[in-house]
């Protein structure tokens, strides 16, 4: 790669040494009924994923640990493949809080510890000590660990990283791009419009686009002109269609239609998208919402991942939390 740094971020289909998850708790202001639905989703994910990856499960306290053990004992789970870490975390989004793994061509691994607004720097330090690997402080914010590499020099990322670093660190776009390439590797960056903001403080980036392989991108679309995400999704589709890499290759684009948007508490839009999939070592966990679009989503993933088991996961509860499967699992390389 041009500008090849000492370390680079692998694509998600690379081998994972483990998967990090944060068990949901009542401390995040959830009703008992909704907490149960979230726990049922987590139990299902763990039951399926643990056959393919060792799971590092973070729990808030001893009571939560005991609750988890009781729930998993009712599932077909080999508890030896679920490592419990009794360590308080801010929220359930392991990909937001967990460390971003990088490695070099010699196989050496490290974790990045972004500085800045609201980031829990204790987790990257904890993981680096646990695995005896370097913890590299990065002088910019990797919001939501939402950057994805294709393994051939192209970085896909939302422009919320630009907005966040400008707001909190007063960094110019060119400085942010230099830092992304330095710490994550690559040759080019594709900046996509951030996902729908349900309030002024947050952008939800899981409804943008994801790599299916080194040259194919999955893009969420909708024909509904009244859908709150319609304009953003169309703009991102055009950005990707017009992109050409420095190696003079054009991207292949696959599209999936979003299920109909529904409203949650306070009138917030709940967006159910298929780009929240998770590529595990021998499987792909695919969001499902009990709608007609689910069938087409499963067909597409079976086509693109013939060597992996395609596992449907009801992700309705995660959608009501403004996220998806990809957000609750952080890959350890």
Secondary structure in CASP SS format (residue, H / E / C, confidence):
PFRMAT SS
TARGET T0000
AUTHOR 0000-0000-0000
METHOD secondary structure of the structure
MODEL  1
X C 1.00
X C 1.00
X C 1.00
X C 1.00
X C 1.00
X C 1.00
X C 1.00
X E 1.00
X C 1.00
X C 1.00
X C 1.00
X C 1.00
X C 1.00
X C 1.00
X C 1.00
X C 1.00
X C 1.00
X E 1.00
X E 1.00
X E 1.00
X E 1.00
X E 1.00
X C 1.00
X C 1.00
X C 1.00
X H 1.00
X H 1.00
X H 1.00
X C 1.00
X C 1.00
X C 1.00
X H 1.00
X H 1.00
X H 1.00
X H 1.00
X H 1.00
X H 1.00
X H 1.00
X H 1.00
X H 1.00
X H 1.00
X H 1.00
X H 1.00
X H 1.00
X H 1.00
X H 1.00
X H 1.00
X H 1.00
X H 1.00
X C 1.00
X C 1.00
X C 1.00
X C 1.00
X C 1.00
X E 1.00
X E 1.00
X E 1.00
X E 1.00
X E 1.00
X C 1.00
X C 1.00
X H 1.00
X H 1.00
X H 1.00
X H 1.00
X H 1.00
X H 1.00
X H 1.00
X H 1.00
X H 1.00
X H 1.00
X H 1.00
X H 1.00
X C 1.00
X C 1.00
X C 1.00
X C 1.00
X C 1.00
X H 1.00
X H 1.00
X H 1.00
X E 1.00
X E 1.00
X E 1.00
X E 1.00
X E 1.00
X C 1.00
X C 1.00
X C 1.00
X C 1.00
X C 1.00
X C 1.00
X C 1.00
X H 1.00
X H 1.00
X H 1.00
X H 1.00
X C 1.00
X C 1.00
X E 1.00
X E 1.00
X E 1.00
X E 1.00
X C 1.00
X C 1.00
X C 1.00
X C 1.00
X C 1.00
X E 1.00
X E 1.00
X E 1.00
X E 1.00
X E 1.00
X E 1.00
X C 1.00
X C 1.00
X C 1.00
X C 1.00
X C 1.00
X C 1.00
X H 1.00
X H 1.00
X H 1.00
X H 1.00
X H 1.00
X H 1.00
X H 1.00
X H 1.00
X H 1.00
X H 1.00
X H 1.00
X C 1.00
X C 1.00
X E 1.00
X E 1.00
X E 1.00
X E 1.00
X E 1.00
X C 1.00
X C 1.00
X C 1.00
X C 1.00
X H 1.00
X H 1.00
X H 1.00
X C 1.00
X C 1.00
X E 1.00
X E 1.00
X C 1.00
X C 1.00
X C 1.00
X C 1.00
X E 1.00
X E 1.00
X E 1.00
X E 1.00
X E 1.00
X C 1.00
X H 1.00
X H 1.00
X H 1.00
X H 1.00
X H 1.00
X H 1.00
X H 1.00
X H 1.00
X H 1.00
X H 1.00
X C 1.00
X C 1.00
X C 1.00
X H 1.00
X H 1.00
X H 1.00
X H 1.00
X H 1.00
X H 1.00
X H 1.00
X H 1.00
X H 1.00
X H 1.00
X H 1.00
X H 1.00
X C 1.00
X C 1.00
X C 1.00
X E 1.00
X E 1.00
X E 1.00
X E 1.00
X E 1.00
X C 1.00
X C 1.00
X C 1.00
X C 1.00
X C 1.00
X C 1.00
X E 1.00
X C 1.00
X C 1.00
X E 1.00
X C 1.00
X C 1.00
X H 1.00
X H 1.00
X H 1.00
X C 1.00
X E 1.00
X E 1.00
X E 1.00
X E 1.00
X E 1.00
X C 1.00
X C 1.00
X E 1.00
X E 1.00
X E 1.00
X E 1.00
X E 1.00
X E 1.00
X C 1.00
X C 1.00
X C 1.00
X C 1.00
X C 1.00
X C 1.00
X C 1.00
X C 1.00
X H 1.00
X H 1.00
X H 1.00
X H 1.00
X H 1.00
X H 1.00
X H 1.00
X H 1.00
X H 1.00
X H 1.00
X H 1.00
X H 1.00
X H 1.00
X C 1.00
X E 1.00
X C 1.00
X C 1.00
X C 1.00
X C 1.00
X C 1.00
X E 1.00
X C 1.00
X E 1.00
X E 1.00
X E 1.00
X E 1.00
X E 1.00
X E 1.00
X C 1.00
X C 1.00
X C 1.00
X C 1.00
X E 1.00
X E 1.00
X C 1.00
X H 1.00
X H 1.00
X H 1.00
X C 1.00
X E 1.00
X E 1.00
X C 1.00
X C 1.00
X C 1.00
X H 1.00
X H 1.00
X H 1.00
X C 1.00
X E 1.00
X E 1.00
X C 1.00
X C 1.00
X C 1.00
X E 1.00
X E 1.00
X E 1.00
X E 1.00
X E 1.00
X E 1.00
X C 1.00
X C 1.00
X C 1.00
X C 1.00
X H 1.00
X H 1.00
X H 1.00
X H 1.00
X H 1.00
X H 1.00
X H 1.00
X H 1.00
X H 1.00
X H 1.00
X H 1.00
X H 1.00
X C 1.00
X C 1.00
X C 1.00
X C 1.00
X E 1.00
X E 1.00
X E 1.00
X E 1.00
X E 1.00
X E 1.00
X C 1.00
X H 1.00
X H 1.00
X H 1.00
X H 1.00
X H 1.00
X C 1.00
X C 1.00
X C 1.00
X C 1.00
X H 1.00
X H 1.00
X H 1.00
X H 1.00
X C 1.00
X E 1.00
X E 1.00
X E 1.00
X C 1.00
END
